[in-house]
Every structure is written in C-alpha cells, then in structure tokens.
Amino acid sequence: MALRRIFLALRSGVPRLAPLSTAPATREQPAAGQRAVPGRREAEAARPTVPAVDFSNAQEAYRSRRSWELARSLLVLRLCASPALLARHEQLLHLARRLLGQRLFEKLMKMTFYGQFVAGEDQESIQPLIQHNRAFGVGSILDYGVEEDLSPEEAERQEMESCTSAAEKEGSGTGKRERQYQAHRAFGDRRDGVFSARTYFYANEAKCDSHMETFLRCIEASGEASDDGFSAIKLTALGRPQFLLQFSDVLTKWRQFFHQMAAEQGKAGLAAVDTRLEVAVLQESVAKMGIASRTEIENWFTTETLGVS
C-alpha cells in the first residue's frame, strides 16, 4: 500500500519531475496540432525570466553569495578537511553543547555547519533561499535528511532481525538461501566509514508508513519549490529488507534452474532471450525432480481462452 501511494503521487506529478538545471528552464512548446490552452500564454508571459549562469566565470557563478557566506564556506570546508577534527567530531559537539547550552549551540551550528549544508528546518523556512537562488538562475535540488542515533549494538540487532525470517530464526531455513542473500553479523552496522549515503534500518511497518508520509510531503515540497522540480525516492525504506533478500534469492534460483534445464536440452551458453525450451522435455525433467506431478505440470502450460463463446 505504501509503494502504491508513492507511485500514484509520482505519477500525478510527472510533468514536474524533470531534472533541475542551473540554466533557465526551457519552456514547454505545444505539440503539433495541440490546441492552445486559454490563458496559457498570458501566464507564461507573466512568469519572470530566469537568467542563465556561466559557471566557468567565477564572479558570475558566485554572485548570488554574500561575502560572509563565501567566508563561511571556506571555513567549513577547511574544518571538514581536517582528519583530526573528523575523528573527534562527536566529542567536540558534545563538549560545545555542554559549554554553550542548547540555545547558543544551535545558533552556532546555524551560523556555521548547519547553515552551510541545510536550507531550513521545514517546507516554509526553505522558500526564501530557494527564491533567492532562483533569482540568480540557480535551481534547487531538495534532499530530506534525517538519521536516527542508533548505537552499533542496536543497529546490528535491528539489521539481523529485519533480514531473518521466522523459519531462519528457528534454524530450519538458513541453509536454503544463497550465501550472498544470507544475513551476516559482520555487516550488521554498515555505517562505519560510510559518508556518501545514509543507512536504512528496518524497525516495523508503522515506521515504513511514517516514511511514506514523509516521502509524500517531500514530493509536494519539490513541486512547490519550482516548476520543474523532481524527487528521488529510496523505496527500500518502505519495506522489510528480508523480503528484498528472499525475492533476490528466488530470482537467482530461477535463473540457475533455467540454465540447468537449457543445458539438459543442449542449449547451454545461449542468452536467455534466445533460449527456447521444449515443453515436453521440461515437463519430464520437472517431474523427475519431484517438484510436481506430471498432471500438475501440464496445467502450468495449459492456456485458456477467456471471453470466447
């Protein structure tokens, strides 16, 4: 249900899901033979023209930034490039929070790191920055970022529980799954050393529904931010990882079974789309494996013509 609602929201906003560009957005031209919509020309004429940005010209590229913003960017960049600072960032943040208090600490963060990387706390607070950038020909790509502060032990526990079925927990189904699709404790907490992507840990179905509502709000915010906004959705956050592992395992086993049947019929090495299996030979092989009786197998390949009198 969560996936269906996401797809419906994306489909309903398809005309707005084009990638943003730093150049002015190209206006849509009516297709040949398409009747003009009354009032459309007036609406397009009233829309302010967005200037193009030449990023090969440093002065042109940074003219939307104030001097203090450029100084902040340089400071934050130098601090983030310090290995010693990165290695102790959690301790330093905790110390700064204790010394300054929560209110001053938040103000300091908004003046430095938070202000450098975050446009705002909600949909309304990001609008001024979006409009400011757009006035200088710079589009905006919205990225909703939130992470739970889980300990390594809690992250490992949630990962193992979400990737293991009830049968596997009882010890009856672990060996039947392909090795690459089995859960391993060594990869329980995948956050260590990963800075380029967020890590998803399954909690429960209620949490997935909460993620779905967040995605829907992000799609709405992207549509309101610009005329050509788009949204990137990580669908794995809408379901249980165990399902993805088992589904991948099923696909792998079906591929192996298909190649085995093709080899028995002397068609090994051919691409799947070029392989044509003999139905009678396939039925005989499946029956010998004990997968199903010959009568049941014949029903698999029996076609019915519906709606013909």
C-alpha positions in Angstrom: 0.0 0.0 0.0 2.8 2.4 0.8 4.5 1.7 -2.5 1.3 2.2 -4.4 0.6 5.6 -2.8 4.1 6.7 -3.6 3.8 5.7 -7.3 0.4 7.4 -7.6 1.9 10.6 -6.1 4.9 10.5 -8.5 2.6 9.7 -11.5 0.3 12.6 -10.7 3.3 15.0 -10.7 5.1 13.7 -13.8 5.0 17.0 -15.6 7.1 18.5 -12.8 9.6 15.7 -12.4 12.2 16.9 -14.8 15.8 17.4 -13.5 16.6 20.8 -12.3 19.3 22.8 -14.1 21.3 25.8 -13.3 20.4 27.2 -16.7 17.0 28.8 -17.2 14.2 26.2 -17.6 13.2 25.6 -21.2 9.6 26.5 -21.7 7.3 23.7 -23.0 6.3 24.0 -26.6 2.8 22.8 -27.6 2.9 19.6 -29.7 2.0 19.8 -33.4 -1.8 20.0 -33.7 -2.2 20.7 -30.0 -4.8 23.3 -29.2 -3.5 26.2 -27.1 -4.9 26.4 -23.6 -6.7 29.7 -23.0 -4.7 32.0 -20.7 -1.5 29.9 -21.0 0.4 32.5 -23.0 -0.5 35.2 -20.5 0.6 33.0 -17.6 4.0 32.2 -19.3 4.5 35.9 -20.2 3.9 36.9 -16.6 6.5 34.4 -15.3 9.8 36.2 -14.6 12.7 35.3 -16.9 15.5 33.4 -15.1 19.0 34.4 -16.2 21.5 31.8 -17.3 24.6 31.1 -15.2 28.1 30.7 -16.7 29.9 28.6 -14.1 33.2 28.9 -16.0 33.2 32.5 -14.8 33.9 32.6 -11.0 32.5 36.0 -10.5 29.3 35.1 -12.3 29.0 31.7 -10.5 29.3 33.2 -7.0 27.4 36.5 -7.5 24.4 35.1 -5.6 26.5 34.6 -2.5 27.3 37.3 0.0 30.9 37.9 1.2 30.3 36.4 4.7 28.7 33.3 3.1 31.8 32.7 1.0 33.9 33.2 4.1 31.8 30.7 6.0 32.0 28.2 3.1 35.8 28.4 3.1 35.9 28.0 6.9 33.6 25.0 6.9 35.5 23.4 4.0 38.8 23.7 5.8 37.4 22.3 9.0 35.7 19.4 7.3 39.0 18.6 5.6 40.8 18.1 8.9 41.2 14.3 9.8 41.8 15.1 13.4 38.6 17.1 13.7 36.5 14.5 11.9 37.9 11.8 14.2 36.7 13.6 17.3 33.6 15.4 16.0 31.2 13.7 18.3 33.2 14.5 21.4 33.6 18.1 20.3 29.9 18.5 19.6 29.1 17.1 23.0 31.6 19.4 24.7 30.3 22.5 22.8 26.7 21.7 23.8 27.7 21.4 27.4 29.6 24.7 27.5 27.3 26.8 25.4 23.9 25.3 26.3 21.3 24.1 23.8 20.2 27.5 22.5 23.6 29.0 21.9 24.8 25.7 20.5 22.0 25.6 17.9 22.7 29.3 17.0 26.4 28.5 16.5 25.5 25.5 14.3 23.1 27.5 12.1 25.8 30.1 11.6 28.4 27.5 10.6 27.9 23.9 9.6 24.1 23.7 9.7 23.7 27.0 7.8 26.2 25.8 5.2 24.6 22.5 4.3 20.9 22.9 5.4 18.4 25.2 3.7 15.9 25.1 6.5 14.0 23.0 9.1 10.7 22.7 7.3 8.9 23.4 4.0 8.2 27.0 4.8 11.7 28.0 6.0 13.4 26.9 2.8 11.4 29.1 0.5 13.4 32.3 0.9 16.7 30.6 0.0 15.1 28.8 -3.0 13.6 32.1 -4.3 16.9 33.9 -3.7 18.9 31.3 -5.7 16.3 31.2 -8.5 16.6 34.9 -8.9 20.2 34.4 -9.9 19.5 31.4 -12.2 20.4 28.7 -9.7 17.9 25.8 -9.3 17.4 23.8 -6.1 17.6 20.1 -5.5 15.9 19.3 -2.2 17.4 16.5 -0.1 15.4 15.4 3.0 18.0 14.2 5.5 17.2 12.6 8.8 19.0 9.8 10.7 18.4 8.1 14.0 21.1 8.0 16.6 21.5 4.2 17.0 24.3 2.5 18.9 26.3 -0.1 16.9 24.7 -2.8 19.0 21.1 -1.6 18.4 21.9 -1.2 14.7 23.2 -4.7 14.4 20.2 -6.1 16.3 17.7 -4.3 14.1 19.5 -5.4 10.9 19.7 -9.1 11.8 16.0 -9.2 12.9 14.8 -7.4 9.7 16.8 -9.7 7.4 15.9 -13.0 9.1 12.6 -14.9 8.7 10.9 -16.8 11.4 12.0 -20.1 10.0 15.6 -19.0 9.9 15.4 -17.8 13.5 14.3 -21.4 14.4 17.3 -22.8 12.4 15.2 -24.6 9.7 15.7 -22.3 6.7 19.1 -20.7 6.9 21.0 -23.2 4.7 18.4 -23.0 1.9 19.2 -19.4 1.0 22.0 -18.4 -1.3 25.1 -17.3 0.6 25.1 -13.8 -0.8 21.5 -13.3 0.4 22.0 -14.5 4.0 22.3 -12.1 6.9 25.7 -11.8 8.4 26.5 -10.1 11.7 29.8 -8.7 10.3 27.6 -6.4 8.1 25.1 -5.6 10.8 26.1 -2.0 11.3 27.0 -0.7 7.8 27.5 2.9 8.8 31.2 2.6 9.8 33.3 4.5 7.3 30.3 5.3 5.1 29.8 9.1 4.5 28.4 9.1 0.9 25.0 7.6 1.7 22.5 7.1 4.5 21.9 3.7 6.0 18.4 2.3 6.5 17.5 0.1 9.4 14.1 -1.5 9.4 12.1 -1.0 12.6 8.4 -2.0 11.9 5.6 -1.5 9.4 4.4 1.6 11.3 7.8 3.2 10.7 7.6 2.4 7.0 4.2 4.1 6.8 5.7 7.1 8.5 8.5 7.1 5.8 5.8 7.0 3.2 4.1 10.1 4.6 7.4 11.9 4.7 8.1 11.0 1.1 4.7 12.3 0.0 5.4 15.6 1.8 8.8 15.8 0.1 7.2 15.3 -3.3 4.8 18.1 -2.5 7.6 20.4 -1.3 9.6 19.6 -4.5 6.6 20.6 -6.7 6.1 23.8 -4.8 9.8 24.8 -4.8 9.9 25.1 -8.6 8.1 24.4 -11.8 10.5 21.7 -12.9 11.3 20.0 -9.5 11.9 16.3 -9.2 12.1 13.8 -6.4 14.4 10.8 -5.8 12.8 8.1 -3.6 14.6 5.3 -1.9 12.0 2.6 -2.0 13.9 0.2 0.3 12.8 2.4 3.2 9.2 1.4 2.6 9.6 -2.3 3.3 11.3 -5.1 5.1 14.8 -6.0 3.9 14.0 -9.7 4.4 11.5 -9.5 1.5 14.1 -8.0 -0.8 16.7 -10.6 0.2 14.3 -13.5 -0.3 12.9 -12.1 -3.6 16.5 -11.7 -4.9 17.2 -15.3 -3.8 14.1 -16.5 -5.7 15.2 -14.7 -8.9 18.7 -16.2 -8.6 17.4 -19.7 -8.1 15.0 -19.4 -11.1 17.9 -18.2 -13.3 20.0 -21.2 -12.1 17.1 -23.6 -12.8 16.5 -22.2 -16.3 20.2 -22.6 -17.2 20.2 -26.1 -15.9 17.1 -27.0 -18.0 18.7 -25.4 -21.0 21.9 -27.4 -20.5 20.0 -30.6 -20.4 18.4 -29.8 -23.7 21.8 -29.0 -25.3 21.2 -25.2 -25.3 23.8 -24.1 -22.8 25.7 -20.9 -23.4 22.8 -19.1 -25.2 21.4 -15.9 -23.9 18.1 -16.3 -22.0 16.1 -14.4 -24.7 17.5 -16.7 -27.4 16.8 -19.9 -25.5 13.7 -21.9 -26.4 13.0 -24.9 -24.2 11.0 -27.9 -25.4 7.9 -28.1 -23.2 7.6 -31.9 -23.2 11.3 -32.3 -22.1 10.9 -29.6 -19.5 7.8 -31.3 -18.0 9.7 -34.6 -17.9 12.7 -33.1 -16.1 10.5 -31.3 -13.6 8.6 -34.5 -12.8 11.8 -36.4 -12.3 12.9 -33.8 -9.8 9.8 -34.4 -7.7 8.7 -30.7 -7.9 5.2 -31.6 -9.1 3.3 -34.5 -10.7 3.0 -34.6 -14.5 -0.6 -33.7 -14.3 0.1 -30.6 -12.3 2.9 -29.6 -14.6 0.6 -29.9 -17.7 -1.8 -27.4 -16.0 1.1 -24.9 -15.8 1.4 -24.8 -19.6 -2.3 -25.0 -20.4 -3.8 -21.8 -21.9 -7.4 -20.8 -21.6 -9.2 -18.5 -24.0 -11.5 -16.3 -21.9 -14.4 -14.4 -23.3 -14.8 -16.5 -26.4 -18.3 -18.0 -26.8 
